Amino acid sequence: MSKLSTAWTGAVAYVSLLTGSGLSVAGNVADTFRTRGEATDGLDIILAGAWPILVILTIEMFVSRRWAPSRGFQTLRWFGCLAIGNLAMLVSWLHLHDLMASRGQLPLVAMAGPLAIDGMAIMATGLILSTRGRVAKPDTSPLPEPTAVRMDDLDRLSMELSEPAGVQPATPLTVVHAPSAYVPVTQEDLDDRMDSADIWARLEADLDSPEPVSAVPVSPAPRSNEVKPESVPADASCLILAWMFSDPATRPAAGDVDVLLAAEFGRQPRTIRRWRDALKG
């Protein structure tokens, strides 16, 4: 229903713009033919039809967001756009007024009719610009706390990494089934899980012969490549947090974990390092 309402509003706005501007241009051109007669040429037609278009373009310039906030530019915006728009509308009104008066219309009709025609084009232009400039509000909901780790992910990680080498886990590491609620855990809970399942034993076994290029220290990433915590994949976030909260005396080095997780997620070790730095924040 909302999509239909939006489409209907847009259609009405564009039809109103075409109707108002079309009638205004046609009336200006017709009045030029009435006053100039056979001497009317292409330049007369262009000048006659330009006044309603100038009004619409002035509205577009007035609502533009490119204006600088300084006082001088704002003064130019208000006085310049209002002056040009009012002058162009006055010329258009005179054309339509003379045309209606010459065709025997009542004085009130000859005065109010042009205002209604040009006013329709102005209102339709404002509606179109208002709809086009509407921007969705960004999501300002707070991020979960860094210690909010999914308990089922820790259980699955412990079970998979405790299996002997060469045994295919029943569930791929990157697959998460039904979404579960985040349950805050304490440092003691994480230490107990890591120690009881010996979760990092397989990490150390898989890193006996890492590739030489992976051991090269990675220079700090430039500010343009900084990673935000919310952009880190959920699976990688759980694994990195599990490493952070494990026992510092027994856990593998950060560079070795980067190499293993990079192979797991198909990324470069420096990407894993940036994920870890983002989660530390």
N, C-alpha and C positions, 0 to 999 in steps of 0.2 A: 504493500500500500504506500509506503514511503517513497519507493522508486517511482510509482505512478504519479504521486503528487509532485515530486521533483521534476519529472518530465513534463507534466502539465504546466507547471509554473514557468519552466524554460520556454515552452512553446508559446504560451501567452505573451511572454516578454518579447520574444523575437517577432511574433506577428504584430504586436502593438508598435514595435519600432519600425517595421516595414510599412505599416499603415500610416503612422503619423508622419514619418519622414517622406514617404511617397506622396501623400497628399500635399505636404508642404512644398516639395520640389515641383510637383505638377502645377500647383497654384502660382508659384513664382514664375515659372516658365510661361504659363498662360497669360499672366498679367503683362509680361514682357512683349509677347506677341500682340496683345491688345494695344499697348502704348506705342510700340515701334512699327507695327504693321509689316509691310513687305520689306522694310529695311532691316528686319531682324536677321542676324547672322549667328554663326557658331559661338562667337565670343559673348554675345548677349545671352545665349542659352546657358553657357558655362557660368557666367556671373549670376544669373538668376537662380540657378540650382545650387550654387555654392553656399548660400547663407544658411539653410537648415543643416547642411553638413558641417559648417563651421561651429554651429551650436553644439552638435554631438561631439565633435573633436575637442571642444573646450571643456566639456564635462569629463571626457576621458583624461585630459591633462590635469584637471583639478583634483581628481581622486587618485591620481597616480602616487605610488609609494616612493618614487625616485626623488621626490623633492627633499632637499637637505633641510634639517631642522633649524638652521640658523635663521635669525630674525629677518635678514635681508631677503632670503629666498622665500620665506613664508609670506612676507609682504608682497613680493612680486607675484606669488601664486594667487593670493586672494584678490588683489587689485587688478592684476593683469587678466586673470581668467574671468572675473566678474565683468570687467569692462568689455572685453572682446565678446564674451557670450551675450551680454545685454545688447551691444550694438548689432551683432549679427541677428539676434532675435527681433530687434526693432525693424531692421530692413525687411526681414521675412514677413513680419506682421503687416508692414505697409503694403507690400505686394498683395498679400491675401486680402487685406482690408479694401484696397482699391478694386480688386477683382470682384469681390462680393458686392460692393456698393454699386459698381457699374452694371451689375446684373439684376438690380432692383431689389436687393435684400434690405431688410429693415436695418436701421443704424445700429441697434443693439446686436443683431446677428452679425453684421459686418465687423463689429468690435470684438465680440466674444468668440466668434468662430475661429479666427486665426490663433487666438490664445489656446483654445482647446486642441487644435491640430498640433501646434508646436509643443504644447505641454504634454501631449501623449508621447511624442518622440523623446522628450526629456525624461519623463518618468520611466519609460521602457529602458532607456539607456542606463539610468541609475539602478534599476532592478538587475539588469544583466551584470553590471560592474560589481554590485553588491554580492551577487551569487558567486561570481568568479573569484572574488577576493577572499571568500570565506575559507579559512584554514582550520583543519581539525586540531583540537587541543591535544598536546602531547600527553602521553601517559605519565602521570606523576606519582603513581603508586610506589610505595617504598620497596626497595629490593630486600630479599630475604637476608637474614644475618649470615655472616660467613660460616658460623658453626652449625647452621641448619642443614644437616646432611641426612639424606634418605637412608633409613636403617636397612631397608631391603637391598639397596645397592651395596652397602658394606658387606652384608651377608653373602650376596652373590659373588662379590669380588673375592672374599675370603675363600669361598668354595672353589672358584675357578683357578685361582693362583696356587692353591694347595694341591691340585692334581699333578701327577707325574708328567714329565715332559713326554710329548708324543701322543698323549691322550686328548682327543677332541672334546672340548667342553660341550655339555648338552645344549647350552644356550650361548650364542655368540656374545662376546663382550660388549659390543656396541648396540645390542638390542635391549630396549626397555619396554616391558609389557604395559600393564595398566598403570596410569599415573597414580602415585601415592602421595599422601600428605607429608610435608617436611616436619620431622620431629627433631627438636633441638637435643643434642647429646652433649655430654660433658667430656672434659679431657680424660677423665678416668675411664669412661666407657670406650673411647676410641683406643686408648692404650691397651685395655683388656682384649678388645677384638683383634688388634694387630698382633699382640703377643700370643694369644691362644691359637690362632690359625696359622701363625708364621707366614703372614701374608706377603712378606717381601723376600722370602727364600727363592721363589722362582724368578723374581726380578734380578737378583744377583747371579743366578745360574744362567739366565739368558744373556747377560752382559759380559760373559767371559772374554769374548773377542769382538768388541765393538769396532765399527768402521773408523778408520783414522780421522776422516773428515768430521765425524760427529764429536770427537774429543776436543776440537779447536774451540777455544773460548769465543763466545759470541759477544760482539760489541753491543753496548746499550742501544736500544732502538730509538730512532729519532722520534720527536714528539708527534709527528704526523702519522706514525705507525702505532701509537699507543692503543692498547686494547682495553675496552671497558669490561667490567665484571659481567654485565648482562649478556655480552656477546660470546662468552666462553660456552661451548656446548655443555649440556647437562651431564653427560657421561664423563667427559674430561674433568669437569668441575668436581664431581664426586671423588674421582681418583686422586686428583691433586690435593683436595682437602684431606683425604685419608692419609696421604703421605705427610702433609703438614702436621697433622695431629698425632702422628706415630712417635715412637720413642726416638729422640735424636741420636741416641747412642747406638741403636741397632739398625736404623733405616739406611738405605743406600744413599749415595751422594746425589745431589740435585742434577748434575750433568748426566749421570747414568739413567735416572728416571726420565729425563727429557728425551734421551735416545729411545728408550723403550716405548714411551707414550707417543712419540713421533711416528714410530713404525706402526703402532696400533691404530692411530687415527689418520695415517697417510699425510702427515704434515712434516715440516722441518723442525729440528730441535729448537731453533730460535723461536718458533711460534709457540711451542710448549712453554718456553721460558717466559714469553710475554704473557701467556695465560696465567702462569704462576705469579708473576709480578702483579697482575691485575687483581687476582684473588687475595693477595696479601693486603692490598689496600682496603 
